Amino acid sequence: MSEYRHPYKDVEFVLDKLVDFDALCCDAGLDGINSELASVILAEAGKFGAGVLAPLNIIGDTEHPTLGADEVEETQGFSEAYHQFMEGGWSSLTCDEAFGGQALPSVLGTAVNEIWQSSNMAFSLCPMLSAGAIESIYHHGSESLKQAYLPKMVSGEWTGTMNLTEPDAGSDLAAIKTKAIVNDDHYLIAGQKIFITWGDHQMTENIVHLVLARLPEAPAGVKGISLFVVPKFLLDHNGNPSVRNDVKCVSLEHKLGIHGSPTCVMSFGDNEGAVGYLVGEKHQGLAYMFTMMNHARQVVGLQGLAISERSYQQATEYAKERLQGTNKDGSRFAIIKYPDVRRMLMIMKSSIEAMRGLAMIASAEIDRSNYAKETEETNKHRDRVELLTPIVKGWLTEMSQELTYLGTQVNGGMGFIEETGSAQHYRDARILTIYEGTTGIQALDLVGRKTLLNNGEHLSLLMREISQVANRMEDFSSLINQGRALKSALSSGQYALEILLASASVDSTNSGSISVNFMMMFGYICGAWVMGLSAIEAQKMLDNNEGEEDFLNAKLITAQFYSEHLLPRVASHLTTIRAGSVSIMALDEEMF
């Protein structure tokens, strides 16, 4: 088993040079928040991740949570780690100060979250879901609901969950059957939800469930769904947990990965009815839940990066230690000397750097939309968040499948053996392209709501900005070829956009048929954008005799590798996009 090491050099490079963290904080008027403070926070988070969470990762994988009499018992050691997490103030980093938060920028929270997810993804899901629940209540809940629940959720004393999926309603939320009946000042909730991450545990005094349900008078479909807060324990007049609510976990799922995270089947209202409180207005639940889901989708994209980083660290350590070759003098050498092993490690390293940059740039756009002083600026950055979110979620998680596969491949036969550790990362990564919206759903979101709905305007604006980076690259003799390659990829992207816009009104199946290839294409283009920016900044620093020379030279090499080995994938995606839906839709259903 390899130890986790926080890749602080690359994270700080992205924050300083790609995000321009100091300028972001200055423009937002965040006095005292700067890159120096960020480095201190990241260093402490790195210590906690490496020293406390990472050692529990294998324990959670082998010693699963259990279900007793109406209660889920988490893996041994998780509760103690969670209390250290809470006492360290980690759950409140980006929350509003009005409810006990520290009001730090979202992008810094993203950088910290990468540490939790790399060191122990199963553990990290608990605070991740809590953060999403906080967002939904904060933006849509009544003042009384906020005051009752947010302070304890922000402090980490209570955790939160998201309850959408039902046995007959997965991605099709219009089919939800859970009911809500008004009863004085609250509602009684009855129904069953499945795949509820951290739906029950003993780490905190209370768990705040956000539940989608349907009122009796609700219109059919998604327009008739409302959102409710359903606490595990009802609150007394002092706001403390008291009487157990009519909600419980009735079974735990047996999963391929993330074993340390209890995935629950939750039953609401088996007896007198689970007491719930309406969030916002009736029948607006899906819109409110998307506040939580958009947050979760970017974070799941970040998980794709994080698990790939962990797999890369393990594979690199093994490649440096595994002796599997003999020199002419009889001495042995490690497998990292072999070109194909280096090829696999370079695919991992360059992809991870591109993924990290894109995840943090997207997160910084959330900050810029929140801190903007003019409505036009707010809308501009919000549109960019909307555009990048399906790419971050879809492309990063799809890449994690390839990268954790390569991590296992580097290990050879030992990668197939659980004790080596690589297999866990491979298994844990598999859920990422599925939950919080499958790859297909992200791709449909990108081509539909994020592109066709605005006639490609937002994507065209992004491509113009990327083109400017390509032009800047050609100002450096060492980057001319990479700049030209990026321009060529942008031409393919523009052609793909034209195909999408032209065919959508003619063939209703075409946009769905090409959507995943369209999303992956722009993932690789955005990755090249990030690596181009990185190469420019690294070359400038070297020219000015700034920074650490070895790190900056390595950055230039990974950018070149990405341009030569990963960016060419854009062309193959364009070939598939040009083919359209004909062969996809031609075969009769009975022939499958």
C-alpha positions as CSV (number, residue, x, y, z in Angstrom):
1,M,0.0,0.0,0.0
2,S,1.3,3.4,-0.9
3,E,1.0,6.5,1.3
4,Y,-0.9,9.6,0.1
5,R,1.2,12.8,-0.5
6,H,-0.6,16.1,-1.3
7,P,0.7,17.4,-4.7
8,Y,1.0,20.9,-3.2
9,K,3.4,22.2,-5.9
10,D,0.9,21.7,-8.7
11,V,-2.1,22.8,-6.7
12,E,-0.4,26.1,-5.7
13,F,0.8,26.6,-9.3
14,V,-2.8,26.3,-10.5
15,L,-4.1,28.6,-7.8
16,D,-1.4,31.2,-8.4
17,K,-0.9,31.1,-12.2
18,L,-4.1,29.8,-13.7
19,V,-6.8,31.0,-11.3
20,D,-4.8,34.2,-10.1
21,F,-6.1,33.6,-6.6
22,D,-4.8,36.8,-5.2
23,A,-6.5,38.9,-7.8
24,L,-9.7,37.0,-7.4
25,C,-9.7,37.8,-3.6
26,C,-8.6,41.4,-4.1
27,D,-11.4,42.0,-6.6
28,A,-13.9,40.5,-4.2
29,G,-12.7,42.6,-1.3
30,L,-11.7,39.6,0.7
31,D,-9.2,41.2,3.1
32,G,-6.7,38.9,4.6
33,I,-7.4,36.0,2.2
34,N,-4.6,35.4,-0.2
35,S,-2.3,32.8,-1.6
36,E,-0.1,32.8,1.5
37,L,-3.1,31.9,3.7
38,A,-4.2,29.3,1.1
39,S,-0.8,27.6,1.3
40,V,-1.1,27.4,5.1
41,I,-4.6,25.9,4.9
42,L,-3.6,23.4,2.2
43,A,-0.5,22.3,4.2
44,E,-2.7,21.6,7.2
45,A,-5.3,19.8,5.1
46,G,-2.5,17.7,3.5
47,K,-1.3,16.6,6.9
48,F,-4.8,15.6,8.0
49,G,-5.5,13.8,4.7
50,A,-2.2,11.9,4.7
51,G,-2.0,11.2,8.5
52,V,-5.7,10.6,9.4
53,L,-7.9,9.8,6.4
54,A,-5.5,7.9,4.1
55,P,-4.7,5.1,6.6
56,L,-8.5,4.5,7.0
57,N,-9.0,4.1,3.2
58,I,-8.0,0.4,3.1
59,I,-9.9,-0.2,6.4
60,G,-13.1,1.2,4.9
61,D,-12.6,-1.0,1.8
62,T,-12.2,-4.2,3.8
63,E,-14.3,-3.5,6.9
64,H,-17.7,-2.4,5.6
65,P,-20.4,-0.5,7.5
66,T,-23.1,-2.7,9.0
67,L,-26.8,-2.5,9.7
68,G,-28.1,-3.4,13.1
69,A,-31.5,-2.8,14.7
70,D,-32.6,0.3,12.8
71,E,-29.1,1.8,12.9
72,V,-26.0,1.8,10.6
73,E,-22.6,1.4,12.3
74,E,-19.9,3.1,10.3
75,T,-16.4,1.5,9.8
76,Q,-14.2,1.5,12.9
77,G,-12.1,4.7,13.0
78,F,-14.4,6.8,10.8
79,S,-16.2,8.4,13.7
80,E,-13.0,9.5,15.4
81,A,-11.7,10.9,12.1
82,Y,-14.9,12.7,11.5
83,H,-14.8,14.4,14.9
84,Q,-11.2,15.5,14.2
85,F,-12.4,16.8,10.8
86,M,-15.2,18.7,12.5
87,E,-13.1,20.1,15.3
88,G,-10.5,21.3,12.7
89,G,-13.2,23.5,11.1
90,W,-12.9,21.8,7.8
91,S,-16.7,21.5,7.2
92,S,-17.2,25.2,7.4
93,L,-14.5,26.5,5.0
94,T,-16.7,28.0,2.3
95,C,-20.0,28.6,4.3
96,D,-21.6,31.9,5.1
97,E,-20.2,33.6,8.3
98,A,-23.8,34.2,9.4
99,F,-24.2,30.5,10.2
100,G,-20.7,30.0,11.5
101,G,-18.8,29.5,8.3
102,Q,-15.4,30.9,7.3
103,A,-16.6,32.4,3.9
104,L,-13.5,31.3,2.0
105,P,-13.6,31.2,-1.8
106,S,-15.1,28.1,-3.5
107,V,-11.9,27.5,-5.4
108,L,-9.9,27.1,-2.2
109,G,-12.6,24.7,-0.9
110,T,-12.2,22.8,-4.2
111,A,-8.4,22.5,-3.6
112,V,-9.0,21.3,-0.1
113,N,-11.7,18.8,-1.2
114,E,-9.2,17.2,-3.6
115,I,-7.2,16.2,-0.5
116,W,-10.2,14.5,1.2
117,Q,-11.2,12.7,-1.9
118,S,-7.7,11.5,-2.8
119,S,-6.9,10.3,0.7
120,N,-10.3,8.6,1.4
121,M,-13.1,9.0,-1.1
122,A,-15.6,7.0,0.9
123,F,-15.2,9.2,3.9
124,S,-15.2,12.4,1.8
125,L,-18.7,11.6,0.5
126,C,-20.2,12.5,3.9
127,P,-19.1,16.1,4.1
128,M,-19.6,16.4,0.4
129,L,-23.3,15.6,0.7
130,S,-23.6,17.8,3.7
131,A,-22.2,20.8,1.8
132,G,-24.8,20.2,-1.0
133,A,-27.6,20.1,1.5
134,I,-26.4,23.3,3.1
135,E,-26.4,25.0,-0.3
136,S,-30.0,24.0,-1.0
137,I,-31.3,25.1,2.4
138,Y,-29.2,28.3,2.3
139,H,-30.5,29.4,-1.1
140,H,-34.1,28.2,-0.9
141,G,-35.1,27.6,2.8
142,S,-37.1,29.9,5.0
143,E,-35.3,32.0,7.6
144,S,-36.7,29.8,10.4
145,L,-35.5,26.6,8.6
146,K,-32.0,28.2,8.1
147,Q,-31.7,29.2,11.7
148,A,-32.9,25.8,12.9
149,Y,-30.5,23.6,10.8
150,L,-27.7,25.5,9.2
151,P,-25.5,26.4,12.2
152,K,-25.2,22.7,13.2
153,M,-24.7,21.6,9.7
154,V,-22.1,24.2,8.9
155,S,-20.2,23.2,12.1
156,G,-20.4,19.6,11.1
157,E,-22.3,18.6,14.2
158,W,-25.1,17.4,11.9
159,T,-24.7,15.9,8.5
160,G,-26.9,16.1,5.4
161,T,-28.1,13.8,2.6
162,M,-29.8,14.0,-0.8
163,N,-32.8,11.7,-1.3
164,L,-33.9,11.6,-5.0
165,T,-33.8,8.1,-6.4
166,E,-36.5,5.5,-5.9
167,P,-36.8,1.9,-7.1
168,D,-38.9,3.0,-10.1
169,A,-37.5,6.5,-10.5
170,G,-33.8,6.8,-11.2
171,S,-32.8,9.5,-13.7
172,D,-36.5,9.9,-14.5
173,L,-37.5,11.9,-11.5
174,A,-40.9,12.5,-12.9
175,A,-41.8,9.0,-11.8
176,I,-41.3,9.8,-8.1
177,K,-44.0,8.3,-5.8
178,T,-42.9,9.5,-2.3
179,K,-45.9,11.4,-0.9
180,A,-46.2,14.4,1.4
181,I,-49.4,15.2,3.2
182,V,-49.9,18.5,5.1
183,N,-50.3,18.2,8.8
184,D,-50.6,21.5,10.7
185,D,-47.2,23.3,10.4
186,H,-45.4,20.4,8.8
187,Y,-45.9,17.6,6.4
188,L,-45.9,13.8,6.8
189,I,-43.6,12.0,4.3
190,A,-44.1,8.4,3.2
191,G,-42.1,6.5,0.6
192,Q,-38.8,4.7,-0.1
193,K,-35.5,6.1,-1.4
194,I,-32.5,4.1,-2.7
195,F,-28.8,4.7,-3.2
196,I,-28.7,7.2,-0.3
197,T,-25.0,7.9,0.4
198,W,-24.3,8.2,4.2
199,G,-28.1,7.9,4.8
200,D,-27.4,6.7,8.3
201,H,-24.5,6.5,10.7
202,Q,-23.6,7.2,14.4
203,M,-21.0,9.9,13.8
204,T,-23.3,12.9,14.6
205,E,-26.3,13.6,16.8
206,N,-28.6,14.3,13.8
207,I,-28.8,13.7,10.1
208,V,-30.8,16.2,7.9
209,H,-32.3,14.5,4.9
210,L,-33.4,16.5,1.9
211,V,-36.2,14.6,0.3
212,L,-38.1,15.0,-3.0
213,A,-41.8,14.1,-2.6
214,R,-45.1,14.8,-4.3
215,L,-48.1,16.6,-2.7
216,P,-51.7,15.3,-3.4
217,E,-52.6,18.3,-5.5
218,A,-49.3,18.3,-7.4
219,P,-49.3,18.4,-11.2
220,A,-47.9,15.4,-13.0
221,G,-44.3,15.1,-14.0
222,V,-41.3,17.0,-12.6
223,K,-43.3,20.2,-12.2
224,G,-45.1,18.5,-9.3
225,I,-42.1,17.7,-7.1
226,S,-41.5,19.5,-3.8
227,L,-38.4,19.5,-1.5
228,F,-38.6,18.8,2.2
229,V,-36.2,18.7,5.2
230,V,-36.7,15.5,7.1
231,P,-34.4,15.2,10.1
232,K,-33.5,11.9,11.7
233,F,-34.4,13.4,15.1
234,L,-37.0,16.1,15.5
235,L,-35.9,19.2,17.4
236,D,-37.2,20.3,20.8
237,H,-38.0,23.9,21.7
238,N,-34.3,24.6,22.3
239,G,-33.4,23.3,18.8
240,N,-31.8,20.1,20.0
241,P,-32.4,16.6,18.7
242,S,-35.1,14.8,20.7
243,V,-37.7,12.4,19.4
244,R,-36.7,9.9,16.6
245,N,-38.5,10.7,13.4
246,D,-40.2,8.0,11.4
247,V,-37.3,7.5,9.0
248,K,-34.8,4.6,9.0
249,C,-32.4,2.7,6.9
250,V,-33.8,-0.7,6.0
251,S,-30.9,-2.2,4.1
252,L,-27.3,-1.5,2.9
253,E,-26.2,-2.0,-0.7
254,H,-23.3,-4.3,-1.5
255,K,-21.2,-2.4,-4.0
256,L,-18.3,-2.6,-6.3
257,G,-16.4,0.1,-4.5
258,I,-16.4,3.0,-2.0
259,H,-17.2,0.3,0.6
260,G,-16.5,2.6,3.6
261,S,-19.5,4.8,2.6
262,P,-22.8,3.3,3.6
263,T,-25.2,3.4,0.7
264,C,-28.7,3.1,2.2
265,V,-32.2,2.1,1.3
266,M,-34.2,4.7,3.3
267,S,-37.8,4.2,4.4
268,F,-39.9,7.3,5.3
269,G,-43.2,7.0,7.1
270,D,-43.6,3.3,7.8
271,N,-45.6,4.2,10.9
272,E,-47.2,7.5,11.7
273,G,-45.4,9.4,8.9
274,A,-42.0,11.1,8.8
275,V,-42.2,14.7,9.8
276,G,-40.9,17.0,7.1
277,Y,-40.7,20.8,6.5
278,L,-41.2,22.4,3.1
279,V,-38.2,24.0,1.5
280,G,-39.2,27.1,-0.4
281,E,-42.4,27.0,-2.5
282,K,-44.5,24.0,-3.4
283,H,-43.7,22.1,-6.6
284,Q,-40.3,23.8,-7.0
285,G,-38.3,20.9,-5.5
286,L,-36.4,19.8,-8.6
287,A,-35.2,23.3,-9.3
288,Y,-34.1,23.6,-5.6
289,M,-32.4,20.2,-5.7
290,F,-30.4,21.3,-8.8
291,T,-28.7,23.8,-6.5
292,M,-27.4,20.8,-4.7
293,M,-26.8,18.7,-7.8
294,N,-24.8,21.3,-9.6
295,H,-22.5,21.6,-6.6
296,A,-22.3,17.8,-6.4
297,R,-21.6,17.4,-10.1
298,Q,-18.5,19.6,-10.0
299,V,-17.4,17.8,-6.8
300,V,-17.8,14.4,-8.4
301,G,-15.8,15.6,-11.3
302,L,-13.1,16.6,-8.8
303,Q,-13.4,13.0,-7.4
304,G,-12.4,11.8,-10.9
305,L,-9.2,13.9,-10.6
306,A,-8.6,12.9,-7.0
307,I,-8.9,9.1,-7.4
308,S,-6.7,9.4,-10.5
309,E,-4.1,11.2,-8.5
310,R,-4.1,8.6,-5.8
311,S,-3.8,5.8,-8.4
312,Y,-0.9,7.7,-10.1
313,Q,1.0,8.0,-6.9
314,Q,0.6,4.3,-6.2
315,A,1.6,3.3,-9.7
316,T,4.6,5.7,-9.7
317,E,5.9,4.4,-6.4
318,Y,5.5,0.8,-7.6
319,A,7.2,1.5,-11.0
320,K,10.2,3.0,-9.1
321,E,10.6,0.1,-6.7
322,R,9.7,-2.9,-8.9
323,L,12.9,-4.5,-10.2
324,Q,12.2,-6.3,-13.5
325,G,15.2,-6.0,-15.8
326,T,18.9,-6.7,-15.8
327,N,21.7,-4.4,-17.0
328,K,24.8,-5.7,-18.8
329,D,26.7,-5.5,-15.5
330,G,24.2,-7.8,-13.9
331,S,22.5,-5.1,-11.8
332,R,18.7,-4.9,-11.7
333,F,16.7,-2.0,-12.8
334,A,13.1,-0.8,-12.1
335,I,10.3,-1.0,-14.5
336,I,10.1,2.8,-14.8
337,K,13.0,2.5,-17.2
338,Y,10.7,0.9,-19.8
339,P,9.3,3.2,-22.4
340,D,5.8,1.8,-22.2
341,V,5.6,2.1,-18.5
342,R,6.6,5.7,-18.9
343,R,4.0,6.2,-21.6
344,M,1.3,5.1,-19.2
345,L,2.6,7.2,-16.3
346,M,2.8,10.2,-18.6
347,I,-0.8,9.8,-19.8
348,M,-1.7,9.7,-16.1
349,K,0.4,12.7,-15.1
350,S,-0.5,15.0,-18.0
351,S,-4.2,14.2,-17.8
352,I,-4.3,14.8,-14.1
353,E,-2.6,18.2,-14.5
354,A,-5.2,19.1,-17.1
355,M,-8.0,17.8,-15.0
356,R,-6.9,19.7,-11.9
357,G,-6.6,23.0,-13.8
358,L,-10.0,22.6,-15.4
359,A,-11.7,21.7,-12.1
360,M,-10.2,24.7,-10.3
361,I,-10.9,27.1,-13.1
362,A,-14.5,26.0,-13.1
363,S,-14.7,26.4,-9.4
364,A,-13.2,29.9,-9.6
365,E,-16.0,30.8,-12.0
366,I,-18.4,30.1,-9.2
367,D,-16.5,32.6,-7.1
368,R,-16.5,35.2,-9.8
369,S,-20.2,34.9,-10.4
370,N,-20.8,35.3,-6.6
371,Y,-18.4,38.2,-6.2
372,A,-19.3,40.2,-9.4
373,K,-20.5,43.7,-8.7
374,E,-22.4,44.1,-12.0
375,T,-25.3,42.0,-13.2
376,E,-23.6,41.6,-16.6
377,E,-20.5,40.2,-15.0
378,T,-22.5,37.9,-12.8
379,N,-24.4,36.4,-15.8
380,K,-21.2,36.0,-17.8
381,H,-19.5,33.9,-15.1
382,R,-22.7,32.0,-14.2
383,D,-23.0,31.1,-17.9
384,R,-19.4,29.8,-17.8
385,V,-20.1,27.7,-14.7
386,E,-23.2,26.2,-16.4
387,L,-21.2,25.4,-19.5
388,L,-18.2,23.9,-17.7
389,T,-20.1,21.8,-15.1
390,P,-21.1,18.9,-17.4
391,I,-17.6,18.9,-18.9
392,V,-16.0,18.8,-15.5
393,K,-18.3,16.1,-14.3
394,G,-18.4,14.1,-17.5
395,W,-14.9,14.3,-18.9
396,L,-13.0,14.1,-15.6
397,T,-14.9,11.1,-14.4
398,E,-14.5,9.3,-17.8
399,M,-10.8,10.0,-17.7
400,S,-10.6,8.5,-14.3
401,Q,-11.7,5.2,-15.7
402,E,-8.8,5.2,-18.1
403,L,-6.3,6.5,-15.6
404,T,-7.1,4.1,-12.8
405,Y,-7.0,1.3,-15.4
406,L,-3.5,2.4,-16.4
407,G,-2.5,2.6,-12.7
408,T,-3.5,-1.0,-12.3
409,Q,-1.8,-1.9,-15.6
410,V,1.5,-0.4,-14.5
411,N,1.4,-2.7,-11.5
412,G,1.2,-5.7,-13.8
413,G,0.0,-8.9,-12.1
414,M,0.3,-7.3,-8.7
415,G,-2.3,-4.7,-9.8
416,F,-4.8,-7.5,-9.8
417,I,-4.0,-8.4,-6.2
418,E,-6.1,-6.4,-3.6
419,E,-3.2,-6.0,-1.1
420,T,-1.3,-3.8,-3.6
421,G,-4.0,-1.2,-3.4
422,S,-4.3,-0.2,-7.0
423,A,-7.5,-2.3,-7.5
424,Q,-9.3,-0.3,-4.8
425,H,-8.8,2.9,-6.8
426,Y,-9.9,1.2,-10.0
427,R,-13.1,0.0,-8.2
428,D,-13.8,3.2,-6.4
429,A,-13.6,5.2,-9.6
430,R,-16.2,3.1,-11.3
431,I,-19.2,4.9,-9.7
432,L,-18.1,8.3,-10.7
433,T,-19.5,8.1,-14.3
434,I,-22.8,7.0,-12.8
435,Y,-23.9,8.9,-9.8
436,E,-25.0,12.5,-9.8
437,G,-26.0,12.0,-13.5
438,T,-24.4,9.5,-15.8
439,T,-22.0,10.5,-18.6
440,G,-24.9,10.3,-21.0
441,I,-26.9,12.8,-19.0
442,Q,-24.0,15.2,-18.7
443,A,-23.5,15.0,-22.4
444,L,-27.2,15.7,-23.1
445,D,-27.0,18.6,-20.7
446,L,-24.0,20.0,-22.6
447,V,-25.5,19.8,-26.1
448,G,-29.0,20.7,-25.0
449,R,-29.4,23.2,-22.2
450,K,-25.8,24.5,-22.4
451,T,-25.4,24.7,-26.2
452,L,-28.5,24.4,-28.4
453,L,-30.6,26.5,-26.0
454,N,-28.3,29.5,-26.6
455,N,-27.5,28.6,-30.2
456,G,-23.9,27.8,-29.3
457,E,-23.1,31.3,-28.1
458,H,-21.6,30.3,-24.8
459,L,-19.4,27.6,-26.3
460,S,-18.3,29.9,-29.1
461,L,-17.2,32.5,-26.5
462,L,-15.2,29.8,-24.7
463,M,-13.5,28.8,-28.0
464,R,-12.6,32.4,-28.8
465,E,-10.9,32.7,-25.4
466,I,-9.0,29.4,-25.9
467,S,-8.0,30.7,-29.4
468,Q,-6.4,33.7,-27.7
469,V,-4.3,31.3,-25.6
470,A,-3.2,29.4,-28.7
471,N,-2.1,32.8,-30.2
472,R,-0.1,33.6,-27.1
473,M,1.6,30.2,-27.2
474,E,3.0,31.0,-30.7
475,D,4.9,33.9,-29.1
476,F,7.2,31.4,-27.5
477,S,9.4,29.4,-29.9
478,S,9.2,26.4,-27.6
479,L,5.4,26.4,-27.7
480,I,4.7,27.1,-31.4
481,N,3.8,23.6,-32.3
482,Q,1.5,23.2,-29.3
483,G,-0.3,26.5,-30.2
484,R,-0.9,25.2,-33.8
485,A,-2.2,21.9,-32.5
486,L,-4.6,23.7,-30.2
487,K,-5.8,25.8,-33.1
488,S,-6.4,22.7,-35.2
489,A,-8.4,21.1,-32.3
490,L,-10.5,24.3,-32.1
491,S,-11.2,24.1,-35.8
492,S,-12.5,20.6,-35.2
493,G,-14.6,21.9,-32.2
494,Q,-16.1,24.6,-34.4
495,Y,-17.0,22.1,-37.1
496,A,-18.6,19.8,-34.5
497,L,-20.6,22.8,-33.2
498,E,-21.8,23.6,-36.7
499,I,-22.9,20.0,-37.2
500,L,-24.8,20.0,-33.9
501,L,-26.6,23.3,-34.7
502,A,-27.4,22.3,-38.2
503,S,-28.7,18.8,-37.5
504,A,-30.6,19.2,-34.3
505,S,-33.7,20.7,-36.0
506,V,-33.6,18.1,-38.7
507,D,-32.9,14.9,-36.8
508,S,-34.1,14.8,-33.2
509,T,-31.9,11.7,-32.4
510,N,-28.7,13.2,-33.7
511,S,-27.9,15.5,-30.8
512,G,-28.3,12.5,-28.4
513,S,-26.3,10.3,-30.7
514,I,-23.3,12.6,-30.9
515,S,-23.5,14.1,-27.4
516,V,-20.9,11.9,-25.5
517,N,-18.4,12.4,-28.3
518,F,-19.1,16.1,-28.3
519,M,-18.6,16.3,-24.6
520,M,-15.4,14.3,-24.7
521,M,-14.0,16.3,-27.6
522,F,-14.5,19.6,-25.6
523,G,-13.0,17.9,-22.5
524,Y,-9.8,17.3,-24.4
525,I,-9.9,20.8,-25.9
526,C,-10.4,22.3,-22.4
527,G,-7.6,20.2,-21.1
528,A,-5.3,21.5,-23.9
529,W,-6.4,25.1,-22.9
530,V,-5.3,24.4,-19.3
531,M,-2.0,22.9,-20.4
532,G,-1.4,25.7,-22.8
533,L,-1.9,28.3,-20.0
534,S,0.3,26.2,-17.8
535,A,3.1,26.0,-20.4
536,I,2.9,29.8,-21.0
537,E,3.2,30.5,-17.3
538,A,6.0,28.0,-16.8
539,Q,8.0,29.3,-19.7
540,K,7.6,32.9,-18.5
541,M,8.9,31.9,-15.0
542,L,11.9,30.1,-16.5
543,D,12.7,33.1,-18.7
544,N,12.6,35.3,-15.6
545,N,14.6,32.9,-13.4
546,E,11.6,32.5,-11.1
547,G,10.3,29.4,-9.4
548,E,11.7,25.9,-9.1
549,E,13.4,25.0,-12.4
550,D,12.8,21.2,-12.3
551,F,9.1,21.6,-11.6
552,L,8.7,24.2,-14.4
553,N,10.6,22.1,-16.9
554,A,8.4,19.1,-16.0
555,K,5.4,21.2,-16.5
556,L,6.6,22.1,-20.0
557,I,7.1,18.4,-20.8
558,T,3.7,17.3,-19.6
559,A,2.1,20.1,-21.6
560,Q,4.0,18.9,-24.7
561,F,3.0,15.3,-24.0
562,Y,-0.6,16.2,-23.7
563,S,-0.5,18.1,-27.0
564,E,1.1,15.2,-28.8
565,H,-0.7,12.2,-27.2
566,L,-4.1,13.3,-25.9
567,L,-5.2,16.3,-27.9
568,P,-5.1,14.2,-31.2
569,R,-8.1,12.3,-29.7
570,V,-10.2,15.3,-30.7
571,A,-10.0,14.2,-34.4
572,S,-11.4,10.8,-33.7
573,H,-14.3,12.2,-31.8
574,L,-15.0,14.5,-34.8
575,T,-15.1,11.5,-37.1
576,T,-17.8,9.9,-35.0
577,I,-19.7,13.2,-34.7
578,R,-19.7,13.5,-38.5
579,A,-21.2,10.0,-38.8
580,G,-24.2,11.1,-36.8
581,S,-27.0,8.9,-35.7
582,V,-27.6,6.7,-38.8
583,S,-25.8,3.5,-37.7
584,I,-26.7,4.1,-34.0
585,M,-30.4,4.2,-34.6
586,A,-30.6,1.8,-37.6
587,L,-30.8,-1.6,-35.8
588,D,-34.2,-2.8,-34.8
589,E,-34.5,-3.1,-31.0
590,E,-35.2,-6.9,-31.3
591,M,-31.7,-7.4,-32.9
592,F,-29.9,-6.3,-29.7
